[in-house]
């Protein structure tokens, strides 16, 4: 266990000048407060720092605004991007009046999910491994007002730049769906990815592989799986590093699921498995080398996927990705090696590596909440012995309509996924992991601040379709 003295020793050893207290808000944004080293002491590290919770989206009202961030001392890392030597501590949020952990703190939700897992007796550890894709653009512009709106994205890799005057234009452009994964000079950002990997490793993440992805300007860097909270912490560092290295090179990185029309979007395929007493629970003698426990876990994910979507695919833009023709899984099925299924069982060299891959989530998700929700759905499947039915060992995209009709589908919009969450969330409330207050706050914000504003605004393409009517 890391103690305040350990942190103070770390500060002295690394000549730290500032401590950055970071926490995650409900919607997935990393927030922070920096403190000069002269005021940091054991009391602050134990008791935390006060802040205004009413200024954070979806949190406190102004009449009950005081909140406290308590640092998790085990998370101390040197921040590689701040000029002055700075150390980061990831914090949990506490109500200073009651002393209780804040129910709307996503890290607290993740913590309660891990505790609930243990309380069930089913397993004691859940591992998660997300594959968060991203786009790396040279330029992005967007604006919207009553007078009009537009967006513009650009990268020297993109095929629409074949006629651009780049003085000179060398012609090494990546066509639609051709980015997986030719070498340089078509892949023009390997050096930047290498730098990202170095920075990620410096921040304590174990990177396993990196490559260009299917769309022009699209990339993927995979870090090693970990337990639920640790993996969600790593996902925050991952996004932070990617964005800041991109900025240092005069580029911009986005985890928006579908920024580019007519090409693949960015997913966050999430590998997961359960363990107990140091033994893997997903390996067995059933289909694809799975155990009955794993099949029930899959059953729970598939049953609750339309509700999970509100948390694993939480943006209106998420559903621009979940459409036919771009490798995104929209059919609720499972299969061995089959990437057209919602859940894939990857080939594994050992029982320890046996896992499932849920392919629907995207990197717009808040990792703490998304991982916790997937775990709760899988556990509900185990508890209620929800069998997923027969696997689909065919290319689901090529099935005739009469066969496709028999397979469940992911929601087609954020509104639809929110409606599913409203009618099916009891599995999330078990163990007080998610509370009704958290669900209601999430639904209220998503509907009123995202869904309704998008639905009520004219879209540029509507002018193309309808202006002459």
N, C-alpha and C positions, 0 to 999 in steps of 0.2 A: 504493500500500500504506500502510495506517495504521500509524504507529509509536507506541511508548510516549510519545514527546515530543508527538505530535499529541493523544493522549488527555490528557496533563497540561495542555496548552494549552487544550483544551476544558473541562477541569475548572476552570481559572482563569477563563476567559472567562465561564462560566455560574455561577460562585460555588457549585460543587458541594460539598456537605457530606458525602455518603455515596456510596460506590460499591456497587451491588447486583450481585453475581455470580449470574447465573441459568443453570440447565441443565435439560434435559428428562430425565425418567426413562423407563424402558422402556415404562411404561403410558401415558405422555403427560401427566403432571403436571409443571408448571413448578415447580422448586425454587429456593431462593435463599439467599444469605448476604450480609449487608451489612457493609461495612468503613468505619470513619470515615476521612475524607480525610487525617487526619494521619499515617496509616501507609501510605498508597498511594504507591508510588514505581515507578520504571522496572523494578526487579527483580521486584516483585510482578506487574506487568503482563506481564512476559516469562515468569516462572517459574510463576505461578499461585498457587492457594490450596489447602491441604490440607483434607480433610473425611472424615467417617466413611461409607464406602461400604456398610457393613453395615446402616445404618439406612434405606437406600433399597430399596424393594421390588424383588425379582428381581435384585439386584446382588450385592455381595460377601458372603462368610461372615465371621463375627466374627474368625476367625483370620487373615484377610487383608483387613482393613477399610480400611486407609489408601488413599485415592484423592486425585487432584489435579484441580482444574478450571483449565483454561487459557483465559483470555478471548480471544475473537475480537475484536480491537480495532476491526475495521470495523463492529461492531454497536452502537457506543456511541449511546445515546439518553437524553434526560432523561425520567425517569418522571413523568407528569403527576398521579399520585394520591398521592404521598408528600408530607407536609407540609414536611419538610426537603428542601432541594434535593438530589435523588438522581439518579444516573446509572446506567443498566443496561448491563452487558456480558454478552452471551450467551457461554457457555463450552462448550468441548469437554472431554471427560474423558480423563485419561491415567493409566496405571498408573505410580506413582512409582518402582517397582522396575525395571521394564523400560524405561520411557520411551516405551512404545508407546501409541497411542490405544486406548481401551477398546472391545472388540468389542460390548459391550451398550449402548453409548452410541448412541441413535437418530440423533444428529447425525453421528456417525461412519459409521453405516450409509448415511445420505444422501450423505455425502461420497464414500464408496467407490462408490456407485451412479453418481454423476456422473463419477468417474474411469473406471469400467468402460465407461460410454457412450463416452467418448473413445477408450479402448483398442480398441473394436470397429471403429473407422473408419466406422461407420454415420453418426454425427452427432457434434457437439461440444457441443450445448446441448439440454436438455429444458426446456420451459416448462410450468408448471402453474398453473391458475387454479381454486381451489375456491370453491364457493358454499355456505358453511356457514350453515344456517338455525338459529334458536334460538327458544325460548319465553321470554316475559317475564311472570312471575307476580307478583301482589300478595302472595301468601302460599303457603308450602309447608310441610306437616307430614308426618312419617312416623316410624314406629316398628315394631320387630319384636322379639319375645321368645317364649319358650315358651308364654307365656300368651295371645299373640295378636299381631296386627299390623294396620297400616293405613297408607294414605297419603291426603293431601288436598292438592289444588292449587286455586288460586283466582285469578281476575282479573276485574275489573269488566267486561271485554269479553265474558266467557263467557256463553252462553245460559242456563245454569242459574241465573244471577243475576237473571233477569227478575222473580222474586218476592221478591228480597232487599230488606230495608229499608235503603236507602243514604242516606236522608234528604237529598234525595229521590232516588228511582230515576228516572233520565231516560229509560231504556228503549232506549238505543242499544247494543244487544247484537249480537254477530256470531254468526249461526247456524252449525251444522256445515258445513264446506267452503265458506263464503261470505266468507272473509277476503281473497280475492284479487280486487281490492284497492280497496274503497270508501274514500272520503275521510273526513275528520273530520266529525262526532264519532264515527262508528263506529270509525275508526282513531284511537284515543285516545293513541297514543304517538309521534306524528310528532316532537314537540319533543325527546323523549328520543333518538330515532334520529338527529336532527340533531346533538345533542350528542355522540352516539357517533361520528358521522362526523367532527366537528371534532377530537375526541380522537385518532381513528385517523390523520387527516392530520397531526396534531401529532407522532404517533409515526412518521411517515415512510411510511405506507401511502397509496396513491393510490386513493381510493374512486370507483367508477364509477356506482353506483346503489344505491338502498335502497327498500324497500317492505314493506308488510304482506304476510304470506303467507296460505295457504289456511285454516289453522285459526285460531280465536280465539286471541289473545295470541301469535301466531307471526309472526316477522319474518325478514328477510333483508337483509344489507348486503354488497355485492360489492366486493372490492378487486381491483386490477389484477394480472394474471398476472405471474409472475417465474420465475427459474430455481429448480431444485428446493430447494436449501437456503434460499435467500432467501424463497421462498414459504412454506416450513414455518416459518421464523422469523416471518414476517408472520402466519401463522395463530395462533401463540402470542400475539403482541401483540393480535390480533383478539379472541381469547377473553378475554384479560386486560382489555382495554378494555371489552368488552360487559358483563362481570360487574361491574366496578367502577363504571361509570356507572349501571348498574341499582341497585346498592347505594346509591349516593349519592342516588337518588330513592326509597329505601325499597322497592325492588322486587328481585326475584331472577331472574337469567337462568340458563337451563339449556340445554346442548347434548345432553342425553339424547335419543336418537332418537325415542322414543315415550312421552312422559309422559302423553298424553291418549288415553283410549279413544274409539273410534268417530269419529276424525278423523285428518287427515293427520299424519304424523310429520315429523321434521326430517332432511333429506338433506344431503349435501355433494357435489353433482354436481361432478365434477372435469374441467375442460377441460385438454387436453394436446396438445403438438405437439413435433416434433423439427426442429432446424435444423443446418446445416453451412455453415461459411464465410460466415455471414450470410445464408444462403438457406433458405427454408422447404422442408421435405422432404415435407410432407403434401399439397401442392397438385399436381394432375395431371389426367389425362384419363379417369380411371376413374369409377366410380359417384360421384355427388354432387360431382364435381370433385376427388376424392381421387387420390392417387398409389398405385401398387402398394405402395410402402413403407408407406403409411398403412393400406391394407387388411390387409397382413400384421401390422402392429402391432395392429389390431383383432382379427385372428385369435388372436394371442397372449393378449390380454386375455380374450376369450371362452373360450378353451380353459382358461385357468388361473383363471377367475373363482371357481369353487367353493373353490379354495385361497386366493386373494386375500382372500376374504370374511373369513377369520380375522384379517386385518390391516386391511381397509377397513371391516369391520362387526364390530368386535371385542367387542361387549357382548352379553350374553344379551338385553338389551332391543332390540338392533339388529333382531332377527328378528320383533319385534312390528310393526315398520315394514314389513318386506319381506313383505307379504301383499297379496292381491288386493283391489282396491276403493279404494285410497287413493293412487293415482298412483305408488306405488313400483315400480320396475322389478324384476321377478322372472324375466322370460323372457330367456334369453341369445341376443339377436338385435341387429342393428344396422339403422339406417335413417336416411334424410334427413328432418330436421324432426320425426320421430315420437317423442313423449315416452313412448310405451308400450314402446319398445325399451330394452334395457340400455345400448346405445351409440347416441347421437344424433350426427349430423353437422350442426352448426348452419349456417345460411346465413351466408355470408361475403362481404364486399364486395371482398375482395382476396385474392391468394394468401397474403399474409403472415398473414391472419386465419384461414386454413384450419386446422381443428383437429378433434379428436374430443371428445365429452363422455361420460365414463363416469358413469352416473347411480346406480349402486348405493351408493357409499360414504356414510357418515354422519359427522357431526362428533364422534362418540365416538372416532374414529380418531386415532392418533398420526400427525400429518402427515408427519414425517420418514420413518417406516417405511412408511406407506401409499403415499406418492408413489414411494419407492424400489421398492416391490414392484410397483406398476403399471408403472413403467419397465422393470423386469426382465422382466415378462411380455410387454410389447410388443416388447422387443428379442428375446426368444426366438421370438416370432412372425415377426419379420423374418429372423432367422438361419435358421430352419427353414421359411421360406416357408409359413406356416400361413394358408391363405386362409379367410376367415370364411364362405364360401358366399354364397348369395343374400340380399339384404337383405329386410327385412319391412316393406313400405310399406303396411301395414294396421294398424288398431287391434287389437293382439294380444290385448287384454283381451276382445274380442268374438269371437275365433275359436272354432269348435266344438271339443269335446274331442278329436276324432280328429286335428285339425290342431295343437292345442296340445301333444299328446303327442309330436310330432316335434321340438319346440323344447326345448333344455336349460333348466334352471331353477337359480336361485340356491339355496343350502342353506336349509333351513327352520329351522335352529337353530344356535347357536354350537357345540354338540357336533358337529354334522354338518360344519360348516366346518373345525373343528379336525381331524376325521378326514381330510378332504380334504387339509389342509395336511401332515399326517403322511405321507401316501402320495404327495404330489406337491409337492416343494419343491426339487428339483434346480435348477430354473431360477433360484431365489433364491440359490443357493450359488455361482453363477458369479462369478469375480473376487473371491471371498471377501467379497462384499457383505453377505449374511447368512451367518452361520456356523451350523453344526449346533448349537453351544452356544446361540445366540440362539433358534433354532427350538425346541429342547428346553425352554429356560427359559420361553418364551412359552406353549407347550403345557401345561407343568406348572402354571404359575400359573393360566391360564385354566380348566383343567379342575378343579383342586383348590380354587381360591379363588372361582370364580364359577359355573361350570356345576354342579358337584356340590352346593354349598350351595343354589342355586336349586332344583334338582331334588328335594332332600331335605326341603324345607319346604312345609307346607300353604299353599295360596293362598286368599285370602279368597273368591274366586269358587267354589272347590271346596265351601265350606260351602253356598253357594247351590244348587249342583248335587246334592250328595251327603249333606247332613246328615240328611235324612229317610229315607235308604235303610234 
